[in-house]
Amino acid sequence: MKKLLSVLALIIAGSIMVCLAAEPAAPAKAPAATKQVMPCYVCTMCKTMAMEPGKCPNCGMDMAAMHMLNVKDGMAYCCSCAADCKCTMKEGADTKKCSCGKDVAPVSLKGKYVCGCGPDCKCNTVSDKPGKCQCGEDMKKVK
């Protein structure tokens, strides 16, 4: 019996030593960063924007789900193909089409809050309320 206990003790001690000597598993790699798709809701008649679905406060039409491609000079440029679309703003001067060829709706952001990090801002953050942008800058009200 003592021999059996000694063998078991050696097996357990050996197992512990193997576990301690083993290299730690590599940490799981973080997924590659993806472009954040920000949904917005646009009245195609009045060109007004809301952050939540519903009816246009001006004309009562249903707001269409879209996603923002770009925010610049108090305007949001929204893709008209769908809220979950992954296309981007077409390079160059053509702001009327997105990269998938669909129409881009320019929408006034008057009364909304946008990131205040400057003219080269890439955050494209818009809110109904003041506060901080995801980049840490204060949001500024569009007048």
MOJOGI-V477933 format. One record per residue. N is the residue number from 1. PHI is phi in whole degrees, -180 to 180 (none if undefined). Layout:
N_PHI + N_PHI
This chain:
1_none + 2_-62 + 3_-65 + 4_-65 + 5_-65 + 6_-64 + 7_-64 + 8_-62 + 9_-62 + 10_-65 + 11_-64 + 12_-65 + 13_-62 + 14_-65 + 15_-64 + 16_-63 + 17_-64 + 18_-63 + 19_-64 + 20_-70 + 21_-81 + 22_-66 + 23_-70 + 24_-66 + 25_-65 + 26_-65 + 27_-63 + 28_-63 + 29_-73 + 30_-70 + 31_-64 + 32_-61 + 33_-63 + 34_-119 + 35_-71 + 36_-72 + 37_-100 + 38_-102 + 39_-74 + 40_-144 + 41_-125 + 42_-123 + 43_-85 + 44_-71 + 45_-83 + 46_-92 + 47_61 + 48_-104 + 49_-128 + 50_-133 + 51_-91 + 52_-126 + 53_-68 + 54_152 + 55_-98 + 56_-64 + 57_-69 + 58_-90 + 59_-121 + 60_85 + 61_-69 + 62_-67 + 63_-79 + 64_-91 + 65_-74 + 66_-141 + 67_-131 + 68_-79 + 69_-93 + 70_-160 + 71_-127 + 72_-156 + 73_51 + 74_76 + 75_-125 + 76_-109 + 77_-109 + 78_-114 + 79_-73 + 80_-91 + 81_-80 + 82_173 + 83_-67 + 84_-98 + 85_-64 + 86_-110 + 87_-72 + 88_-127 + 89_-66 + 90_-65 + 91_-66 + 92_98 + 93_-84 + 94_-77 + 95_-99 + 96_-94 + 97_-132 + 98_-92 + 99_-64 + 100_-89 + 101_94 + 102_-78 + 103_-68 + 104_-107 + 105_-97 + 106_-79 + 107_-130 + 108_-70 + 109_-104 + 110_-54 + 111_89 + 112_-92 + 113_-114 + 114_-125 + 115_-58 + 116_-104 + 117_-83 + 118_118 + 119_-66 + 120_-96 + 121_-60 + 122_-114 + 123_-69 + 124_55 + 125_-90 + 126_-131 + 127_-144 + 128_-83 + 129_-127 + 130_-70 + 131_154 + 132_-106 + 133_-78 + 134_-61 + 135_-87 + 136_101 + 137_-77 + 138_-70 + 139_-77 + 140_-116 + 141_-76 + 142_-84 + 143_-105
